[in-house]
Amino acid sequence: MYLTSESKKDIFKEHGGSEKNTGVSESQIALFTTRINHLTEHLKVNKKDHGTEKALMTMVGKRKQLLNYLKMYDIERYRAIIAKLGLRK
């Protein structure tokens, strides 16, 4: 599998403060971004995989909801995560 538990722990440690802090918005956004990037590469090769395309659109929507939440409550953390992950906004 492309996303092992060790790689998830690294993502949570880098963006959430510790590997057990999985509920922070930044760590969830980073995890969604990793999964979105993986599915985007998969869809470049497998253009007719419509199930994966639907899952990708669902993840993009969830990440957008988390980003909107973060923007509404703490604009500085929002700007920091956008810059760190290199997202367009």
URZI-V263767 format. One line per field, one symbol per residue. ss: DSSP state (@ for helix, = for strand, . for the rest). burial: I if it has 16 or more other ideal C-beta (glycine too) atoms within 10 Angstrom, else O. A space follows every 50 residues. Layout:
ss->???
burial->???
This chain:
ss->....@@@@@@@@@@@@........@@@@@@@@@@@@@@@@@@@@@....@ @@@@@@@@@@@@@@@@@@@@@@@.@@@@@@@@@@@....
burial->OOOOOOOIOOIIOOIIOOIOOOOIIIIIIIIIIIIIOOIOOOOOOOOOOO OOOOOIOOIOOOIOOIIOOIOOOOOOOIOOIIOOIOOOO
